[in-house]
Amino acid sequence: MPNQLEQLTAAGQSIWYDNIRRSMFTSGELHKLIENGLRGMTSNPTIFEHAIDTGSDYDEQLKSLVGKESDPQKLFEALAEKDICAALDEFRPLYDKTSGGDGFVSLEVSPLLANDTQGTVDAAKRLWKEVNRPNLMIKIPGTPEGGPAITEAIAAGINVNVTLLFSLASYEMAANAFIAGLEKRAAAGGKIDRIASVASFFLSRIDTKVDKELDAKIAAGQKNLEPLLGKAAIANAKIAYETFEKLFSSDRFKKLAAQGAKPQRPLWASTSTKNPKYYDLMYVETLVGPDTVNTIPPATFDALLDHGKVTPDTVKSDYAGAHKLFDDLKAAGISFEGITAELTVEGVKSFSDSYHQLLEAIAEKQGLLAGATR
C-alpha cells in the first residue's frame, strides 16, 4: 500500500521537508526520505542557526576557513551552499525524472534585503550562479519591494520561492509578478518551460493572531464567536487556491502554457500546529489539491507518516464557507487585512533577527574553533 507521501503525490501535492542539516546527507537519511516519496526541501536562517549552533556538523568546515575568511555572512553562505548543493544533488534524479516538475531545494537571499529590490535581484543572481544547479529555488520575500525582484529573477531564468505570503493581495502580487517574469523572458526569446516557482502561503501564524483577538472578544462575553477559532488560516488558503485556479486558467497564462510554462504552485508553509488543542495535521489534511506543495517540519512530517489520512481535493471543498468565515470575522470587528499586514512586518523582522543570531552564532563558533587550534 502506498505511504502517505505517495498518496499525496497521486493527489497532485508534493511534500517538501522544512529542515536541513549536514548529517542528513552523510547518514543517508535524505536519500531514504526521497525513496519514500519526499519531493523537495526548504531552509531558512532559523533552521541553519539551530543546526550550526547546537551540533558539530559544521565545525570541520569552519576550522578550514580560520585565517581565510572571517566575515560571518560569507562564512554562512559557504556553509549553506555546501549543504544546499548536497541536497540538490540528492534530489537531481527526481528533478530529471519529472522534467523539472519537482526535486527543488530552496535557499534564500538575505532577509536584510527584504525592502531592497535591486539588492534582492543582485543577490538572487549571485547565489544562482554560485550554486549552479537547475533545481535550486531562490527564496524572495513577498514584500512590495519583492514583487519587482520576483519578475526580474524569473525573467533571468531563476526559479523562485516567494516566501512570507499571508494575504490574498500579496498572493496575487506574487502570482502576477511570476507571470510578468515569464512574459518578459519569453518576449526576449528565452525558454520558459523549465522555470519553476512556488508561492509560500503561511498558515499557523495567522490562526495564532486571529485566535488571540477572538479569545479577547469571547472572554468579554461574545461566546457566539467560538466556532470561528482555528478557522482563518485554512479558509485563507482555500481562497488563495481558488484564486490560483482562476489566474492560471486565464487567457493570459494560457499563452505562456502554450510555450511550456508551468503554473506557480501554491505552497503551504508554517504547517505545524501551534495550539496544542488543535489536531496536529489540521494544516495538512485539509489542503490537499493538484499543483500544490506542503513544506512540513520534522514533527509534523512524522505525524503525517504515522496517522495522516489523505483525501484528494480537500483544498477545493467549500469555497463558499471560506468566504463566509471572512464575512463573519469582519462582522465581529476583526480586521484581517490589518492582521496580515502585521504578520508580514513581523515575519520579515523575525527572519532578520534569526539571520543576525545566525551570524553571531557562526562568528562565536569559529572563534572557539580558532582558539582550539592554537
N, C-alpha and C positions, 0 to 999 in steps of 0.2 A: 504494500500500500504506500502511495506517495506520502512523504512527510509534509508538514505544513508549508515549508518553503516551496516545495514543488507544486503543491496545490495552489498557492498564491500565484506562482508563475503561470500556471494554466489559466488562472482567472485574470491574467493581464497585469498583475502587480509584481514588481521586483522588490525584494527585501535587501536592503543595504545595512551594513554594520556601522553603528555610530561609535566607533572606537578604533584606536590604533596603538600598538606598542611593538617594539622591535622583536620581542620574544615570540610573537605570533608567527614570524617568518622562520626563525631558526628552529622552532619546535615542530613545524609542520601543521600548526593549528589552523592557520588561514587556508592552507591547501585543502584540508579536510572540510572546512566550512564551505568552501567553493564546491567541492564534490557533492556536498549535501544540499546545495541549492542556493547558497549566498551569491548575490549578483552585483555587489558593489560595496563601497566603503566611504565614509565621511570622517573628517577630522576637524578639530578646532583648537584654539590655544589652550582651553581648559583641559582637554584630553592630553595634549602634549605636555602641559605643565605637570599633570599628575604622573605621567609616565616617566618624565625626566627627573622629577623631584623625589619620587618615592622608591625608585629602583636603581639598579646598576647597569641597566641595558646600554646606557649611552656613555658610560664612563670611559671606555676604551677610545671612542672617537674623540671625546672631549680632551682626553690626555694627549692624543696625537696632534691636537691643534694648539696645545700650550706653546707659547712663543711664536706661533704663526698667525693666530687670529684671536683677538680679544673682544671684538665688537659683539655684544650679546645678540643683536639682530642677525648678523651674518653667521654666528655660531648656530642660532636656531634654524636658519634656512639650510645650513649644511646638514644638521641632524634630521630635520623634517624631510628634506629632499631625498635623503638616503632611504628613509622609511617609505616615503611615497613611491619612489622608484621600485623598491622591492615589492610593494603591494601591487603596483601597476603591472609588473612582470608576472605576478601570480594570476592576475585577472586577464592578462592578454589573450590566452586561448579562448576565453568566453567572449571577449570583445570581437575577436576574429570570427568565431562561430556564429555570432548574432549579427554579423555585418555592421558592427558599430552601434548595436542597439543597447548593449549593456556591458558590464565589466569595467565601470568607471571608479576612480578614486579621486576625492576632492582635496584640494589644497587652497587655502585662502590667502588673498592679499592681506597685508597688514590691516587690522581693524582701525588703526590710527588714520587710515586713508578714507574712511567711510564718507567723509564730506568733501573729498578731493577727487573730482572727476578725472583730470589728466594724470594725477598721481596714481590712481587706480588702474587706468589704462596702461601706463608705463610699467607698473608692477606686474600686471597680468601678462603682458608681452614678454617681460624678462623671465618670469617663472616658467611660462610655457616653453620658451626657448631652452632654458637650463634643464628642465626635466626631460623634454624631448620625447614624449610618449603620446600617441594619439588618443589613449583612453584616460588622459588626465582631464579633470574638470577644475577650473579656477573658480573659487568662491568670490562673489562680489555682492556686497550688501544691497538690499532693495531700498536704499535711501533715494531721495530726489536726485542727488548727485550721482548715485549709482546707475540710474537709468541710461544716461548717455554713454556711460562706460560699458554697460552691457552691450549696447548697439555696436560700439566700436570694437569690442572684443570679438563678438560674433562675426562682424564684417572682416576681421583679421584671421578668421578661421579657428578661433579659440573656443573650446567647449566651456560653457558657463553654468555654474550652480548659483542661482540667485538666492541669497540667504536673507534671514530676518524679515520675512513677509508675515504680516499679521492681518492687514485689512484687505478688503476686496479691491479697493482703489490701488493699493500697492501691488497686488497680484496682477491687475490689468496693466499697470505700468510695466511690470516685468515681462509679461507676455508680449505686449506691443513693442517693447524695446528689442526683444528677441526677433520678432518678425521683421522689424525695421532693419536689424543687422543682417538678416538673411537677404532681404531685398537689396541692401547696399552691396553685399558681396556678389549676388547674382548679377546685378547691373554692371559690376566691374569685370564680369566674365569668370568669377570664381566658382568652384564647385561647392554645392551646399548639401550634398547627400550624406556626408559624414559629420556634419556639425550637430552636436548634441547639447541639450540644455535641460535643466530641471528648475522648477520654481519652488523653493522650500518654504512651505507654509507651516508656521509654528502653532502648536496646539495647547499643551498643558498650561503654558504661561497665561493663555487667555482665560481659561477657566479659573485659575488661581485668582486673577484680578477681578473678574466679573463676580465670582462667588463671594469675594470679600465685600463688595458693595451690596450684593443681595443679602448676605448674612446680617449686615448692619440694618437693613430695612426689615428683615424678618424679626430681628431682635426687638425692633421698635413696634412690632405688632402686625406687620404685613405678612401673615402666615400664608396667604394665597400665592406668594412668590416662591415658595419652597419647590414646586415642580420645575422651576427654571434652573435650579442648581445643577452644575456639571453638564450643561447642555450647549453652551455658547460655542465652544471650540469646534465641536463636531458639526454643528449647524453652519458655522462659518466655512468650514472645509467643504461641506456639501454644496454650498452656494458657489464657492470658488470652482468646484468641479463642474457645476452647471455652466458657469461662465467659460471654463476651458472648452467644454463641448461646443459652445457657440462660436468662440474665437477660432478654433482650429477646424471648424467645418465651414468657415466663411469663404466667400469667393476670393478674398484677399490671400488667404493661406493656400487655397486650392491651386493657385498659380505657382506657388513655391513647391507644393507637394508634387506637382507635375514634373518638377526638376529633381525630385528625390528627397525633398526636405522632410524631416521627421518633426512631429509636434514637440513642443516644450512640455515635458511631463510634470504634472503637479507632484511634489514630494512632501510627504507628511513628516515633519520634524518635531522635536520635543515631545516624543510619544510615550515617555514614561509617565505613569500616573503619580502626580504629586500628593494628592489627597488619599490617605490610606483607606478611607471609606469607599473609594471608587474601585471598580473592577480593574485589575491590573492590565487588561488588554482592551480597555474601552476605546483607545485611540488606534487600535489595530483592526479588530474585527468589524468595526462599523464603517471603515473607509476603504473597502476593497473595491477596485474597479479597473477597467482597462486603461493602459497608458499611465499608470501611477507608480510611485515609488514610496516605500515607507522605510525610513532610516531609523534603526532601533538600537538603543543602548543595551549593554550586556544582560542586565537583569530581565528586561522586557523580552529580549531575544530568547533567553532560557525559558521564560514563561510561555512564549509562543510555541516552542517545540514541546513543552510539557503538556499544556492543556488547551492550546489555541484551537478554535473551531473556525474553519474557513467557509464562508458563504459568498459566492460571486455577486458582484454588483451592489453590495450594501451601500456604497457611496452614492448610488443613484436613487436610493429609496427615500421617498417623502421629501422632495424639494419644497413642497408647499408648507410642510411642517417646519422646515428650517427657516423659511421666510417669516412664518408666523411667530417663531421664537423671538426674532429681532423686533417685530412689532410689539410683542409683549414686553421686551426689555425697555424699549422706548417709552411705552405707556407707564412703565414703572419708574421712569425718570433716570434711567441709566444710559449714559452717552457712550455707545460702543465705539464711535469714531474717536472720542476723547481717550478711551482706554487703549485702543490700538496705536494711537499716536504716542502715548506714554510708553507703551511696550517697545516701540521702535527705538525711541531715545534710550530707554533703559537697556535694550538689547545691545545697541552699539556701545554703550558705556560698559556693560558687563564684559563684552568681548575685549574691549580696550583695556579694562582693568586686568583681565586674565592675561592679556598679552604682556602688560607691564610686569605682572607677577612672574610670568614665564621667563622673561628676560632676566629678571632678578635671580630666579632660581638657577638659570644657566650660568650666570656670572659667578654666583656663590659656589655652585658645584665645581666649576672649572678652577676657581681659586683654591678650593680644598684639594683638588687633584694635583694642582701645580705645587702646592705645599708638600704633598705626599711624595712627589717625585724628586724633591730637592735632597 
